[in-house]
Structure formats: C-alpha cells, structure tokens
Amino acid sequence: MTRHILIADDEPDIRELMAMFIGACDDDIETHIAENGEIAFEMYRQLAEGGARPDVVIMDLRMPVMGGIEATEKIIGDCPDAKVYVVTAYSDPGLIEEAMNAGAEDVVNKTIGFGEIAEMVRCALES
C-alpha cells in the first residue's frame, strides 16, 4: 500500500532534501511537494479526490502566497483527521501556538535535521 506524504516549503532545496529523506524510509512512500500553502491545500484536495489522500503533511510555517497556519486551517477544515506537522526555523511561541490552534499535530524546529523529520513521519505513519 502506497503512503502519500505532502511536503510544503518555499525553499526548493529543503523540499527536495525532505522528500529524499522521507522517501528513503520506505519503498511504499510517495512524496508530493508544494512551494506554498495555497498549492499545498489544492494539492491535498486533488490527491484526496483522486484516492491518494496524504497520510502526513509536512508544512513550513512561513511561505509566500499562503503561509502554513492558514494552509493547515484549510486542510483541517476539509479533513479534520488530517495529520499536519509544522516544521519551521522560527521559535516564536505565539506562532507555535497559532499553528497548534490551527490543528497541527506538532510543531518542530527544522534544526532537528532531515533524518529526525523522516523519523517523525515514519512514527506518524505507524500511529
């Protein structure tokens, strides 16, 4: 069974590295990438409508067009049981609280490294 992971980040290198590390967790993982929250929300909807609803969403906090908080709210609004994890370089407690209030499962700092983010995704898939 293929597992679908949606990664939203405005930095191309970050998106590609996350996809590489997460994809290496399991041969049955397919990653999808978006460069902002608006594209991530639309991609989530399209994947879900096509029978490939993302099992986990990795969402950057600050992105152009639509940020991670608004995108998380929209995804959770459409699918209340969606698993959205916000990954950010910012440690502003107010933003973290907003992300959690938007429905994020957790907010983690990007400095934990791609291997740890991939492990977080693996654990989320098992739960």
C-alpha positions in Angstrom: 0.0 0.0 0.0 1.4 3.3 -1.1 1.7 6.0 1.6 1.4 9.6 0.4 3.4 12.5 2.1 2.8 16.1 1.1 5.7 18.5 1.8 5.1 22.2 1.6 8.1 24.6 1.8 9.1 27.6 -0.1 12.8 26.6 -0.3 13.4 24.2 -3.2 16.5 22.6 -1.6 14.6 22.0 1.7 11.6 20.4 -0.2 13.9 18.1 -2.2 16.0 17.0 0.8 12.9 16.3 2.9 11.4 14.3 0.1 14.6 12.3 -0.3 15.0 11.5 3.4 11.3 10.7 3.9 11.1 8.7 0.7 14.1 6.6 1.9 12.1 5.5 5.0 10.1 3.0 2.9 9.7 1.9 -0.7 6.0 2.4 -0.4 6.2 6.2 0.3 5.4 8.6 -2.5 6.2 12.3 -1.8 4.4 15.3 -3.3 5.8 18.8 -3.0 4.3 22.2 -2.9 6.1 25.6 -2.8 3.5 27.4 -0.7 0.4 26.8 1.4 -2.1 27.6 -1.3 -0.6 25.0 -3.6 -0.3 22.5 -0.7 -4.0 23.0 0.1 -5.1 22.5 -3.6 -2.8 19.5 -3.9 -4.1 17.9 -0.8 -7.7 18.3 -2.1 -6.7 16.9 -5.6 -4.9 13.9 -4.1 -7.8 13.2 -1.7 -10.3 13.4 -4.5 -8.1 11.0 -6.6 -8.0 8.4 -3.8 -4.4 9.3 -2.7 -5.1 11.4 0.4 -1.9 12.4 2.0 -1.2 10.3 5.2 1.0 13.1 6.5 1.6 16.7 5.6 4.9 18.5 6.4 4.1 22.2 6.4 6.5 25.1 6.6 5.3 27.9 8.8 6.3 31.0 6.7 5.8 30.9 2.9 4.7 33.4 0.3 1.1 33.4 -1.1 -0.3 31.4 1.8 1.5 30.5 5.0 1.5 27.3 6.9 -1.0 28.3 9.5 -3.7 29.3 7.0 -3.0 26.2 4.9 -3.2 24.0 8.0 -6.6 25.5 8.9 -7.9 24.9 5.4 -6.7 21.3 5.3 -8.1 20.5 8.7 -11.3 22.3 7.8 -11.7 19.9 4.8 -10.4 16.8 6.6 -10.4 17.0 10.4 -8.4 13.9 10.8 -5.5 15.1 8.6 -2.1 14.8 10.1 -0.3 18.1 9.6 3.1 18.7 11.2 4.5 22.2 11.0 8.3 22.3 10.5 9.9 25.8 10.9 13.1 27.6 11.6 11.2 30.1 13.8 10.8 29.6 17.5 8.2 32.4 18.2 5.9 30.9 20.9 2.9 32.9 19.5 3.3 31.4 16.0 3.8 27.9 17.5 0.5 28.4 19.5 -1.3 29.6 16.3 -0.1 26.5 14.4 -1.3 24.2 17.1 -4.6 26.0 17.3 -4.9 25.6 13.5 -4.9 21.9 14.0 -1.2 20.9 13.6 -0.3 17.6 15.3 3.0 19.2 16.4 5.4 22.0 15.6 9.1 21.0 15.3 12.2 23.1 14.5 14.0 22.4 11.2 17.3 22.3 13.0 16.5 18.8 14.3 17.6 17.6 10.9 16.1 15.8 7.9 16.7 12.3 9.4 14.7 13.2 12.5 11.9 14.7 10.4 11.8 11.5 8.4 11.7 9.5 11.7 8.8 11.7 12.8 6.9 10.9 9.6 7.6 7.2 10.0 6.2 7.3 13.5 3.2 9.2 12.4 2.5 6.6 9.7 2.7 3.8 12.3 0.2 5.5 14.7 
